[in-house]
Amino acid sequence: MIAPVKVEDIVKARDGAYVVLRVREGGLLIKARHAATNTIWHLVPRAGTWVRL
């Protein structure tokens, strides 16, 4: 189970850390910026971690 997130939280994914920019769909969809590359992605929880759409 993934803990609830809020804006500016740091979340860990398979490919690194992301800074949360927006939380939608009750926390099941987030918009986040990759900490190393500064690219922005939508992330969803899968198998206990966050993955890009």
N, CA, C, O and CB atoms as a CASP TS submission, in Angstrom:
PFRMAT TS
TARGET T0000
AUTHOR 0000-0000-0000
METHOD Language model
MODEL 1
PARENT N/A
ATOM      1  N   MET     1       0.850  -1.193   0.000  1.00  0.00           N
ATOM      2  CA  MET     1       0.000   0.000   0.000  1.00  0.00           C
ATOM      3  C   MET     1       0.886   1.244   0.000  1.00  0.00           C
ATOM      4  O   MET     1       1.858   1.324   0.751  1.00  0.00           O
ATOM      5  CB  MET     1      -0.962   0.005   1.232  1.00  0.00           C
ATOM      6  N   ILE     2       0.549   2.187  -0.827  1.00  0.00           N
ATOM      7  CA  ILE     2       1.296   3.439  -0.911  1.00  0.00           C
ATOM      8  C   ILE     2       0.609   4.471  -0.021  1.00  0.00           C
ATOM      9  O   ILE     2      -0.613   4.616  -0.051  1.00  0.00           O
ATOM     10  CB  ILE     2       1.391   3.946  -2.391  1.00  0.00           C
ATOM     11  N   ALA     3       1.400   5.181   0.764  1.00  0.00           N
ATOM     12  CA  ALA     3       0.871   6.205   1.666  1.00  0.00           C
ATOM     13  C   ALA     3       0.314   7.377   0.862  1.00  0.00           C
ATOM     14  O   ALA     3       0.797   7.658  -0.235  1.00  0.00           O
ATOM     15  CB  ALA     3       1.967   6.693   2.641  1.00  0.00           C
ATOM     16  N   PRO     4      -0.697   8.064   1.398  1.00  0.00           N
ATOM     17  CA  PRO     4      -1.232   9.246   0.712  1.00  0.00           C
ATOM     18  C   PRO     4      -0.148  10.312   0.511  1.00  0.00           C
ATOM     19  O   PRO     4       0.748  10.464   1.341  1.00  0.00           O
ATOM     20  CB  PRO     4      -2.410   9.837   1.511  1.00  0.00           C
ATOM     21  N   VAL     5      -0.243  11.033  -0.583  1.00  0.00           N
ATOM     22  CA  VAL     5       0.736  12.081  -0.882  1.00  0.00           C
ATOM     23  C   VAL     5       0.048  13.423  -0.996  1.00  0.00           C
ATOM     24  O   VAL     5      -1.162  13.505  -1.205  1.00  0.00           O
ATOM     25  CB  VAL     5       1.499  11.766  -2.175  1.00  0.00           C
ATOM     26  N   LYS     6       0.844  14.480  -0.854  1.00  0.00           N
ATOM     27  CA  LYS     6       0.345  15.837  -1.040  1.00  0.00           C
ATOM     28  C   LYS     6       1.362  16.617  -1.862  1.00  0.00           C
ATOM     29  O   LYS     6       2.480  16.145  -2.072  1.00  0.00           O
ATOM     30  CB  LYS     6       0.077  16.536   0.331  1.00  0.00           C
ATOM     31  N   VAL     7       0.992  17.788  -2.322  1.00  0.00           N
ATOM     32  CA  VAL     7       1.863  18.621  -3.145  1.00  0.00           C
ATOM     33  C   VAL     7       3.167  18.888  -2.399  1.00  0.00           C
ATOM     34  O   VAL     7       3.166  19.149  -1.196  1.00  0.00           O
ATOM     35  CB  VAL     7       1.162  19.955  -3.519  1.00  0.00           C
ATOM     36  N   GLU     8       4.267  18.821  -3.122  1.00  0.00           N
ATOM     37  CA  GLU     8       5.639  19.036  -2.657  1.00  0.00           C
ATOM     38  C   GLU     8       6.242  17.842  -1.928  1.00  0.00           C
ATOM     39  O   GLU     8       7.397  17.908  -1.506  1.00  0.00           O
ATOM     40  CB  GLU     8       5.676  20.225  -1.756  1.00  0.00           C
ATOM     41  N   ASP     9       5.485  16.739  -1.765  1.00  0.00           N
ATOM     42  CA  ASP     9       6.076  15.515  -1.217  1.00  0.00           C
ATOM     43  C   ASP     9       7.067  14.945  -2.230  1.00  0.00           C
ATOM     44  O   ASP     9       6.961  15.203  -3.429  1.00  0.00           O
ATOM     45  CB  ASP     9       4.972  14.462  -0.870  1.00  0.00           C
ATOM     46  N   ILE    10       8.019  14.177  -1.742  1.00  0.00           N
ATOM     47  CA  ILE    10       8.951  13.438  -2.592  1.00  0.00           C
ATOM     48  C   ILE    10       8.495  11.981  -2.594  1.00  0.00           C
ATOM     49  O   ILE    10       8.344  11.375  -1.533  1.00  0.00           O
ATOM     50  CB  ILE    10      10.448  13.579  -2.087  1.00  0.00           C
ATOM     51  N   VAL    11       8.277  11.423  -3.777  1.00  0.00           N
ATOM     52  CA  VAL    11       7.889  10.019  -3.882  1.00  0.00           C
ATOM     53  C   VAL    11       8.984   9.254  -4.614  1.00  0.00           C
ATOM     54  O   VAL    11       9.657   9.796  -5.491  1.00  0.00           O
ATOM     55  CB  VAL    11       6.525   9.868  -4.616  1.00  0.00           C
ATOM     56  N   LYS    12       9.153   7.998  -4.244  1.00  0.00           N
ATOM     57  CA  LYS    12      10.151   7.140  -4.872  1.00  0.00           C
ATOM     58  C   LYS    12       9.467   6.272  -5.915  1.00  0.00           C
ATOM     59  O   LYS    12       8.391   5.723  -5.677  1.00  0.00           O
ATOM     60  CB  LYS    12      10.884   6.265  -3.819  1.00  0.00           C
ATOM     61  N   ALA    13      10.099   6.158  -7.064  1.00  0.00           N
ATOM     62  CA  ALA    13       9.615   5.295  -8.137  1.00  0.00           C
ATOM     63  C   ALA    13      10.766   4.409  -8.586  1.00  0.00           C
ATOM     64  O   ALA    13      11.890   4.548  -8.104  1.00  0.00           O
ATOM     65  CB  ALA    13       9.046   6.130  -9.332  1.00  0.00           C
ATOM     66  N   ARG    14      10.487   3.509  -9.498  1.00  0.00           N
ATOM     67  CA  ARG    14      11.531   2.604  -9.980  1.00  0.00           C
ATOM     68  C   ARG    14      12.696   3.342 -10.631  1.00  0.00           C
ATOM     69  O   ARG    14      13.840   2.892 -10.567  1.00  0.00           O
ATOM     70  CB  ARG    14      10.943   1.621 -10.966  1.00  0.00           C
ATOM     71  N   ASP    15      12.398   4.474 -11.254  1.00  0.00           N
ATOM     72  CA  ASP    15      13.434   5.208 -11.987  1.00  0.00           C
ATOM     73  C   ASP    15      13.938   6.448 -11.257  1.00  0.00           C
ATOM     74  O   ASP    15      14.578   7.298 -11.876  1.00  0.00           O
ATOM     75  CB  ASP    15      12.909   5.611 -13.330  1.00  0.00           C
ATOM     76  N   GLY    16      13.667   6.576  -9.953  1.00  0.00           N
ATOM     77  CA  GLY    16      14.193   7.700  -9.187  1.00  0.00           C
ATOM     78  C   GLY    16      13.143   8.385  -8.331  1.00  0.00           C
ATOM     79  O   GLY    16      12.065   7.841  -8.088  1.00  0.00           O
ATOM     80  N   ALA    17      13.473   9.578  -7.880  1.00  0.00           N
ATOM     81  CA  ALA    17      12.591  10.351  -7.005  1.00  0.00           C
ATOM     82  C   ALA    17      11.858  11.421  -7.807  1.00  0.00           C
ATOM     83  O   ALA    17      12.378  11.964  -8.782  1.00  0.00           O
ATOM     84  CB  ALA    17      13.394  10.998  -5.854  1.00  0.00           C
ATOM     85  N   TYR    18      10.634  11.705  -7.366  1.00  0.00           N
ATOM     86  CA  TYR    18       9.801  12.712  -8.007  1.00  0.00           C
ATOM     87  C   TYR    18       9.254  13.672  -6.967  1.00  0.00           C
ATOM     88  O   TYR    18       8.995  13.285  -5.828  1.00  0.00           O
ATOM     89  CB  TYR    18       8.655  12.056  -8.788  1.00  0.00           C
ATOM     90  N   VAL    19       9.077  14.941  -7.368  1.00  0.00           N
ATOM     91  CA  VAL    19       8.443  15.945  -6.525  1.00  0.00           C
ATOM     92  C   VAL    19       6.999  16.083  -6.996  1.00  0.00           C
ATOM     93  O   VAL    19       6.749  16.352  -8.171  1.00  0.00           O
ATOM     94  CB  VAL    19       9.207  17.324  -6.585  1.00  0.00           C
ATOM     95  N   VAL    20       6.056  15.899  -6.087  1.00  0.00           N
ATOM     96  CA  VAL    20       4.635  15.940  -6.439  1.00  0.00           C
ATOM     97  C   VAL    20       4.209  17.377  -6.728  1.00  0.00           C
ATOM     98  O   VAL    20       4.441  18.277  -5.920  1.00  0.00           O
ATOM     99  CB  VAL    20       3.770  15.338  -5.302  1.00  0.00           C
ATOM    100  N   LEU    21       3.585  17.583  -7.889  1.00  0.00           N
ATOM    101  CA  LEU    21       3.079  18.895  -8.292  1.00  0.00           C
ATOM    102  C   LEU    21       1.568  19.008  -8.136  1.00  0.00           C
ATOM    103  O   LEU    21       1.061  20.076  -7.794  1.00  0.00           O
ATOM    104  CB  LEU    21       3.463  19.178  -9.726  1.00  0.00           C
ATOM    105  N   ARG    22       0.844  17.917  -8.383  1.00  0.00           N
ATOM    106  CA  ARG    22      -0.614  17.909  -8.292  1.00  0.00           C
ATOM    107  C   ARG    22      -1.091  16.507  -7.948  1.00  0.00           C
ATOM    108  O   ARG    22      -0.532  15.515  -8.417  1.00  0.00           O
ATOM    109  CB  ARG    22      -1.256  18.395  -9.614  1.00  0.00           C
ATOM    110  N   VAL    23      -2.130  16.437  -7.124  1.00  0.00           N
ATOM    111  CA  VAL    23      -2.726  15.156  -6.747  1.00  0.00           C
ATOM    112  C   VAL    23      -4.149  15.141  -7.272  1.00  0.00           C
ATOM    113  O   VAL    23      -4.908  16.084  -7.043  1.00  0.00           O
ATOM    114  CB  VAL    23      -2.690  14.930  -5.191  1.00  0.00           C
ATOM    115  N   ARG    24      -4.524  14.057  -7.990  1.00  0.00           N
ATOM    116  CA  ARG    24      -5.865  13.945  -8.569  1.00  0.00           C
ATOM    117  C   ARG    24      -6.436  12.567  -8.299  1.00  0.00           C
ATOM    118  O   ARG    24      -5.741  11.661  -7.839  1.00  0.00           O
ATOM    119  CB  ARG    24      -5.836  14.223 -10.082  1.00  0.00           C
ATOM    120  N   GLU    25      -7.708  12.432  -8.595  1.00  0.00           N
ATOM    121  CA  GLU    25      -8.411  11.143  -8.486  1.00  0.00           C
ATOM    122  C   GLU    25      -8.239  10.509  -7.105  1.00  0.00           C
ATOM    123  O   GLU    25      -8.042   9.299  -6.991  1.00  0.00           O
ATOM    124  CB  GLU    25      -7.907  10.177  -9.560  1.00  0.00           C
ATOM    125  N   GLY    26      -8.314  11.327  -6.071  1.00  0.00           N
ATOM    126  CA  GLY    26      -8.211  10.806  -4.713  1.00  0.00           C
ATOM    127  C   GLY    26      -6.845  10.220  -4.391  1.00  0.00           C
ATOM    128  O   GLY    26      -6.743   9.321  -3.555  1.00  0.00           O
ATOM    129  N   GLY    27      -5.801  10.709  -5.035  1.00  0.00           N
ATOM    130  CA  GLY    27      -4.452  10.227  -4.785  1.00  0.00           C
ATOM    131  C   GLY    27      -4.023   9.079  -5.672  1.00  0.00           C
ATOM    132  O   GLY    27      -2.920   8.559  -5.509  1.00  0.00           O
ATOM    133  N   LEU    28      -4.874   8.666  -6.616  1.00  0.00           N
ATOM    134  CA  LEU    28      -4.532   7.558  -7.505  1.00  0.00           C
ATOM    135  C   LEU    28      -3.833   8.008  -8.784  1.00  0.00           C
ATOM    136  O   LEU    28      -3.400   7.184  -9.589  1.00  0.00           O
ATOM    137  CB  LEU    28      -5.774   6.791  -7.858  1.00  0.00           C
ATOM    138  N   LEU    29      -3.729   9.317  -8.963  1.00  0.00           N
ATOM    139  CA  LEU    29      -3.030   9.879 -10.116  1.00  0.00           C
ATOM    140  C   LEU    29      -2.324  11.134  -9.638  1.00  0.00           C
ATOM    141  O   LEU    29      -2.956  12.027  -9.073  1.00  0.00           O
ATOM    142  CB  LEU    29      -4.016  10.189 -11.310  1.00  0.00           C
ATOM    143  N   ILE    30      -1.023  11.209  -9.859  1.00  0.00           N
ATOM    144  CA  ILE    30      -0.304  12.428  -9.488  1.00  0.00           C
ATOM    145  C   ILE    30       0.483  12.938 -10.683  1.00  0.00           C
ATOM    146  O   ILE    30       0.897  12.172 -11.553  1.00  0.00           O
ATOM    147  CB  ILE    30       0.637  12.173  -8.287  1.00  0.00           C
ATOM    148  N   LYS    31       0.678  14.237 -10.705  1.00  0.00           N
ATOM    149  CA  LYS    31       1.558  14.875 -11.673  1.00  0.00           C
ATOM    150  C   LYS    31       2.816  15.219 -10.889  1.00  0.00           C
ATOM    151  O   LYS    31       2.738  15.849  -9.834  1.00  0.00           O
ATOM    152  CB  LYS    31       0.893  16.162 -12.355  1.00  0.00           C
ATOM    153  N   ALA    32       3.974  14.811 -11.397  1.00  0.00           N
ATOM    154  CA  ALA    32       5.198  14.989 -10.631  1.00  0.00           C
ATOM    155  C   ALA    32       6.374  15.287 -11.552  1.00  0.00           C
ATOM    156  O   ALA    32       6.377  14.924 -12.729  1.00  0.00           O
ATOM    157  CB  ALA    32       5.486  13.747  -9.789  1.00  0.00           C
ATOM    158  N   ARG    33       7.379  15.963 -10.980  1.00  0.00           N
ATOM    159  CA  ARG    33       8.600  16.307 -11.698  1.00  0.00           C
ATOM    160  C   ARG    33       9.732  15.406 -11.220  1.00  0.00           C
ATOM    161  O   ARG    33       9.984  15.296 -10.020  1.00  0.00           O
ATOM    162  CB  ARG    33       8.963  17.805 -11.496  1.00  0.00           C
ATOM    163  N   HIS    34      10.409  14.765 -12.160  1.00  0.00           N
ATOM    164  CA  HIS    34      11.530  13.892 -11.828  1.00  0.00           C
ATOM    165  C   HIS    34      12.647  14.754 -11.232  1.00  0.00           C
ATOM    166  O   HIS    34      13.030  15.762 -11.826  1.00  0.00           O
ATOM    167  CB  HIS    34      12.033  13.104 -13.093  1.00  0.00           C
ATOM    168  N   ALA    35      13.163  14.374 -10.085  1.00  0.00           N
ATOM    169  CA  ALA    35      14.147  15.185  -9.361  1.00  0.00           C
ATOM    170  C   ALA    35      15.455  15.356 -10.134  1.00  0.00           C
ATOM    171  O   ALA    35      16.077  16.415 -10.041  1.00  0.00           O
ATOM    172  CB  ALA    35      14.435  14.557  -8.011  1.00  0.00           C
ATOM    173  N   ALA    36      15.885  14.363 -10.881  1.00  0.00           N
ATOM    174  CA  ALA    36      17.170  14.444 -11.577  1.00  0.00           C
ATOM    175  C   ALA    36      17.063  15.102 -12.948  1.00  0.00           C
ATOM    176  O   ALA    36      17.939  15.877 -13.332  1.00  0.00           O
ATOM    177  CB  ALA    36      17.755  13.063 -11.728  1.00  0.00           C
ATOM    178  N   THR    37      15.990  14.798 -13.696  1.00  0.00           N
ATOM    179  CA  THR    37      15.894  15.268 -15.081  1.00  0.00           C
ATOM    180  C   THR    37      14.959  16.453 -15.271  1.00  0.00           C
ATOM    181  O   THR    37      14.965  17.080 -16.330  1.00  0.00           O
ATOM    182  CB  THR    37      15.441  14.151 -15.955  1.00  0.00           C
ATOM    183  N   ASN    38      14.158  16.767 -14.259  1.00  0.00           N
ATOM    184  CA  ASN    38      13.176  17.852 -14.303  1.00  0.00           C
ATOM    185  C   ASN    38      12.068  17.630 -15.328  1.00  0.00           C
ATOM    186  O   ASN    38      11.346  18.572 -15.657  1.00  0.00           O
ATOM    187  CB  ASN    38      13.870  19.146 -14.602  1.00  0.00           C
ATOM    188  N   THR    39      11.915  16.415 -15.838  1.00  0.00           N
ATOM    189  CA  THR    39      10.800  16.135 -16.734  1.00  0.00           C
ATOM    190  C   THR    39       9.549  15.876 -15.903  1.00  0.00           C
ATOM    191  O   THR    39       9.626  15.378 -14.780  1.00  0.00           O
ATOM    192  CB  THR    39      11.113  14.924 -17.658  1.00  0.00           C
ATOM    193  N   ILE    40       8.403  16.219 -16.469  1.00  0.00           N
ATOM    194  CA  ILE    40       7.135  16.090 -15.745  1.00  0.00           C
ATOM    195  C   ILE    40       6.356  14.902 -16.295  1.00  0.00           C
ATOM    196  O   ILE    40       6.226  14.730 -17.507  1.00  0.00           O
ATOM    197  CB  ILE    40       6.293  17.394 -15.855  1.00  0.00           C
ATOM    198  N   TRP    41       5.838  14.082 -15.373  1.00  0.00           N
ATOM    199  CA  TRP    41       5.111  12.864 -15.721  1.00  0.00           C
ATOM    200  C   TRP    41       3.867  12.731 -14.861  1.00  0.00           C
ATOM    201  O   TRP    41       3.786  13.295 -13.770  1.00  0.00           O
ATOM    202  CB  TRP    41       6.008  11.627 -15.556  1.00  0.00           C
ATOM    203  N   HIS    42       2.897  11.976 -15.368  1.00  0.00           N
ATOM    204  CA  HIS    42       1.790  11.521 -14.534  1.00  0.00           C
ATOM    205  C   HIS    42       2.196  10.162 -13.992  1.00  0.00           C
ATOM    206  O   HIS    42       2.702   9.317 -14.731  1.00  0.00           O
ATOM    207  CB  HIS    42       0.424  11.450 -15.339  1.00  0.00           C
ATOM    208  N   LEU    43       1.975   9.952 -12.697  1.00  0.00           N
ATOM    209  CA  LEU    43       2.336   8.693 -12.055  1.00  0.00           C
ATOM    210  C   LEU    43       1.107   8.061 -11.430  1.00  0.00           C
ATOM    211  O   LEU    43       0.208   8.756 -10.957  1.00  0.00           O
ATOM    212  CB  LEU    43       3.428   8.910 -10.993  1.00  0.00           C
ATOM    213  N   VAL    44       1.077   6.731 -11.434  1.00  0.00           N
ATOM    214  CA  VAL    44       0.006   5.965 -10.795  1.00  0.00           C
ATOM    215  C   VAL    44       0.634   4.882  -9.920  1.00  0.00           C
ATOM    216  O   VAL    44       1.738   4.419 -10.209  1.00  0.00           O
ATOM    217  CB  VAL    44      -0.954   5.335 -11.862  1.00  0.00           C
ATOM    218  N   PRO    45      -0.055   4.473  -8.854  1.00  0.00           N
ATOM    219  CA  PRO    45       0.499   3.401  -8.020  1.00  0.00           C
ATOM    220  C   PRO    45       0.293   2.033  -8.677  1.00  0.00           C
ATOM    221  O   PRO    45      -0.805   1.707  -9.128  1.00  0.00           O
ATOM    222  CB  PRO    45      -0.151   3.420  -6.621  1.00  0.00           C
ATOM    223  N   ARG    46       1.363   1.242  -8.721  1.00  0.00           N
ATOM    224  CA  ARG    46       1.311  -0.123  -9.250  1.00  0.00           C
ATOM    225  C   ARG    46       2.301  -0.972  -8.467  1.00  0.00           C
ATOM    226  O   ARG    46       3.462  -0.596  -8.308  1.00  0.00           O
ATOM    227  CB  ARG    46       1.631  -0.158 -10.786  1.00  0.00           C
ATOM    228  N   ALA    47       1.846  -2.098  -7.986  1.00  0.00           N
ATOM    229  CA  ALA    47       2.706  -3.081  -7.318  1.00  0.00           C
ATOM    230  C   ALA    47       3.553  -2.466  -6.205  1.00  0.00           C
ATOM    231  O   ALA    47       4.726  -2.810  -6.060  1.00  0.00           O
ATOM    232  CB  ALA    47       3.613  -3.744  -8.332  1.00  0.00           C
ATOM    233  N   GLY    48       2.970  -1.563  -5.422  1.00  0.00           N
ATOM    234  CA  GLY    48       3.656  -1.001  -4.271  1.00  0.00           C
ATOM    235  C   GLY    48       4.618   0.138  -4.548  1.00  0.00           C
ATOM    236  O   GLY    48       5.350   0.557  -3.652  1.00  0.00           O
ATOM    237  N   THR    49       4.632   0.654  -5.792  1.00  0.00           N
ATOM    238  CA  THR    49       5.489   1.780  -6.130  1.00  0.00           C
ATOM    239  C   THR    49       4.762   2.686  -7.114  1.00  0.00           C
ATOM    240  O   THR    49       3.658   2.362  -7.553  1.00  0.00           O
ATOM    241  CB  THR    49       6.836   1.294  -6.719  1.00  0.00           C
ATOM    242  N   TRP    50       5.361   3.805  -7.461  1.00  0.00           N
ATOM    243  CA  TRP    50       4.784   4.710  -8.446  1.00  0.00           C
ATOM    244  C   TRP    50       5.403   4.416  -9.805  1.00  0.00           C
ATOM    245  O   TRP    50       6.610   4.200  -9.905  1.00  0.00           O
ATOM    246  CB  TRP    50       5.007   6.195  -8.044  1.00  0.00           C
ATOM    247  N   VAL    51       4.578   4.406 -10.857  1.00  0.00           N
ATOM    248  CA  VAL    51       5.066   4.186 -12.221  1.00  0.00           C
ATOM    249  C   VAL    51       4.492   5.254 -13.137  1.00  0.00           C
ATOM    250  O   VAL    51       3.411   5.791 -12.893  1.00  0.00           O
ATOM    251  CB  VAL    51       4.688   2.766 -12.731  1.00  0.00           C
ATOM    252  N   ARG    52       5.242   5.552 -14.204  1.00  0.00           N
ATOM    253  CA  ARG    52       4.808   6.578 -15.167  1.00  0.00           C
ATOM    254  C   ARG    52       3.703   6.032 -16.055  1.00  0.00           C
ATOM    255  O   ARG    52       3.656   4.841 -16.365  1.00  0.00           O
ATOM    256  CB  ARG    52       5.996   7.060 -16.032  1.00  0.00           C
ATOM    257  N   LEU    53       2.823   6.926 -16.452  1.00  0.00           N
ATOM    258  CA  LEU    53       1.803   6.576 -17.448  1.00  0.00           C
ATOM    259  C   LEU    53       2.371   6.734 -18.840  1.00  0.00           C
ATOM    260  O   LEU    53       1.673   6.489 -19.823  1.00  0.00           O
ATOM    261  CB  LEU    53       0.542   7.449 -17.284  1.00  0.00           C
TER
END
